[in-house]
Amino acid sequence: MRCCMTYREFEIFIEVCKTKNMTQAGKNLYMSQPAVSYIINKLEKKYKHTLFTRDKNGLQITSEGNTLLNYALQLVYNHNLIKKTLSENVESIKLGVVNTIAEFYLPKYISEYKTLKPNSEIKVIAGNLNYIFDTLSRNEIEIALIDSEYYNKDFEIIPYHYDLYMGIVSTKNELSIKNEILFEDFIKNDLLLREIGSVERTIFDQVLKSKSIEKKPLYEFNSNNAIISGVIENLGVSIMPSTFLNRSYYKKRIKLIRISDVNLYRRFFFVINKRSKNNKNLKFLMDVIDLVHKEG
């Protein structure tokens, strides 16, 4: 703290030397004149010398003040040089994330990464899948995190995690006494599902198709939170990644039921632009994300 204060004191001292006027120096530094005067008096007491004299032309720096000015200029220069050098050495990653991963996983990813690499920056763009791939194609990001399979010859696609889908019902629903259920018994209930084209809906419709079953949802929603709210009100049942439900708010209102005869899960993927030159930092980020999921 003392070092930082000395730097700020020297900044003020240098400004007074330049303007030869404490009021003007204060205006330039967005400080009051008394605050500037206080700092100058503090420096004079600290170094036991008068730094300025006053005449009709304003403040005049003394010989002792000139000596201090030389040191002050060097200290401020060195301080700014250190800041510039360190900022140039900051490791930066430009990351794109689909909305669902951004909402439920990204804060933990970034927190863990910054803990291990505090002198680093992660610049994040979030959006739907098409938007994320557009930004990756334009080199606006170096790596993307997505929750559905995708192929492009210019990108390297690496799976890193999968999320198990569970049946979810209201605690008011008679199914809430069960811990597992068959798929065909589950869909006898009114369904609340995501919109066509979403990852969740695609997974669900693929299972229906594999079993040659036709079943339309009672309601379609474009957000998981809307579905959860509908389930809480016992408007119907749905499926949801178990990760979404690890919130105390939901645990007393929703029962998770394993659908025992089908595999309902989605995979997460790293997508890397093969033209990226930031391979070392990207590899470290990927290792950190893998660690987050291994630690649960």
N, C-alpha and C positions, 0 to 999 in steps of 0.2 A: 504493500500500500504506500509506503514512504517513497519508493522509487517512482511509482505512478504519479504521486502528488508532485514530486520534484519536476518531472517532465511537464506537467501542466503549469506549474509555477514558472518554469523557464519559457514556455510558450507565451504566457502573459507578459513576462519581463521583456522578451524579444519584441512583442507588439508595442509595448510602451516605448522602447528604444526607437522603433520605426516611426511612431506617430508623434513622439514627444508630448503626448497629451493623454492623460488617464481616461478622460471622458470618451475620447475618440477610440482609444484602445478597447474600452469596454463595449462600445457600439460594434466594433469589428468582431469582437469575440462573444457578442450577445450576453454581456455581463453588465452589472451596474458599476458606476464609477467607484462607490465605496468598496465594492468587492475587489476591484482592481487595486485600489489603494491599500487595502488590507494585505493583499499578496505581496506587494512591493515592500511594505513595512515588515512583513514576516521574513522576507529574504534579507533585508538589511539587518534584522536582529539575528538571523541565523548565521550570517557571514561577518557580522560585527563591523560593517562599513556602510557609509552613505553611498547609495548607488546613483542618486540624481540630486542635482541642485535646481532651483527654480529662478528664472530671471524673466525679463519682459517678453522674451521670445518663447517662453514655455519651459519645459523640462530640459535640462542639459545633463548628459551622462558624465559621471566622474571617471577618473582613471581606473578606480577600483571596479566601477560599473562596466567599463570597457573590457577589463580582464574577465569579469564574470560573463560578459556577453560572448566572448570567444568560446568559453567552455559551454555555455548554453546552446550556441549555434551548433557546436559539434555534437552535443548530447541529442538534440532534436533531430539532427541529420542522421545520426546512428540509429535512433529509435525508428525513424521512418524507413530507413534502409532495411532494418530487421523485419518490419511489418511487410514491406514489399517483397523481400526474399521469401518469407514464410508463406505469403499468399500465393506466390508463384509455385511453391512446392505443395500446395493443397491438392490432394488427389480428388478428382471429380469423376462421377459416373452419371450418365444421362440414362434414366430408367423410365420405361413405359410399363404401365400396369393396367390390366382390365379392372373394371369398377369393383367387382366382387372381391378380388384379391386385395385391392386398395383399401376397401372398407374393413375387412376382417383380419388381414394378415400384415399389411404393409407397415403399420406402426411398430410391430414387434421386429420385423426385419430391420428397419432403419435403426431402432434403438440398439439392437444387438451389434449392428455394424459400427455405429458411432462409438459404442463402448470399446470396441476392439481397435477402432481407427478414429480417434477423436479429431485428428487433423485431416478431415476429409469432408467432402460434400456429395450429397446425392440429390440430383435435380430430377424431379418426378413429373411425369405426364400421365394422367389417368383418363380412361375413356372406354368406349366399346371396342370390340375386337378389330373391326375394320379401321377405326381411327388409329389404334395402336400400330397396326401393320403399315398404315400409310406413313406414320412418323418414322417408323423403322426404315422404310424404303427410302425416305428422304434424308436419312442419316441424322435426323433430329434427336434420336435416341440410339443407344448402343446395345441395349438388351431389353427384352420385354418379358413380362410374366403373364402367362395366359392360362385359361382353364378349359381349353378345348383343343383337340388335335388339329394340326394345320400343317400343310406342306408348301414350301417354296424353296426353289433351288438356291436362292441367294442367302437363305437363312439356315443356321444350324439349330435344330430342335432337340432339346434334351429334357426328358421327363424328370421331375424331381419330387413329386408328392402326389398322393391321391386322397380324396375325401370320400368317406363312406356316407351314403345317403340312408337316412332312417325314415320310417313312417312317423308322422307326428299327428297327434290327436289332442283335443282339449281334455283336460282333467274332468270335464263335465260329461264326456263321451263314454258310452258303455265299453268301448274298446280299451279304455285307459287301465283296465285291470289286467290286460295282457302285456307280456314282454316280447312276444314275437307272434307273427301272423303270416299266413300264406298270401301271396300277391293277389290271387283271385278273390279271396275273402276281403282283402283290404279295399279293393276297388269297387266292392258292392256299395260302399259309402259314397256320398257326394264328394267330388274332388275339387280342390282349389289348386290350380296349377299356374306356372309361369306362362308367358305368351309363347306362341310358336316361334321357333328360331333361337330361343334361349337355350343355354346348356342343359338346364334342368328338364325343360320340356322335351328336348331331343332325346335325352336319356330315357325318360319315361315312355315316350312314344315308341322308342326302339324295343322296349320290353313288351309293350302291347302288340306290336307287329310280330315279334318272335313267337308270341302265344296266340296269334290270330284272333285277338280280341279288339273289338271296337268299343271305345268308351270316351265320351266327351266330358270335359270338366264342367261343373256347375258354374264356376266363375274363373276367369283368367285375370291375372294381375301382372304388372310389369316390375314388381319389386318383391323381394323376399319378406321384407318387413310387413307389407300389406297382407301377404299370405299368412304370416304368423298371427297377425291381428285377427284375421278371419277364422283361423283355427281356434284361437283363444275364445272367440265368441261362439264356437261350435257350429260354424256355418258349413263345415266339411272337414275332410282330412287332406293331408298333403305329404310330400316328401321334402326333405331338407338335409343339407350337409350337417352332420352332428356339430361341427365347429361353430355354426351360426347360433347354436342354442346353448352355448356355454356361458350364459349370462343369467345371473340370479333372478332377474326380472321375469325370465321365461320359465325357469325351472319349476315354479309352483303352479304354473298355468298350463303347461304342455307336458304330455307324456310321450317319450320316444319309444317306438316299437320297431324291433328288427323284422324286416321282411325276409323270411328265412329261405325262400326258394329261388330268389333271383339275386344277381350281383348288381347292385345299384351304387355306382361310384363315378366320380369324375377325376381326371388326372390334371395335374398342373405341369406346365412346361416352361423351361427357359428357352427363349428365342434370341439368338445372337446374330447380328449382322456380320457376315463373314468378312466384310471390309473393315471392321473395327480394329483399331491398333491398340486398344486399351485392355489387352487380354489378361494381364496380371491382375489388375483391379477387378475385372469382371469375374475371374476365377475365384478371387477372395470373397466377393459378394455371394457367389453361388455356394461356396463352402459354408458361409455364415447362415444362409437360408436353409441349407441342408441340416445344419446343426440345430437351428430353431425347431425344426420338425422332429428331429431325433430326440430332443429334450422334452418334446411334447408341450 
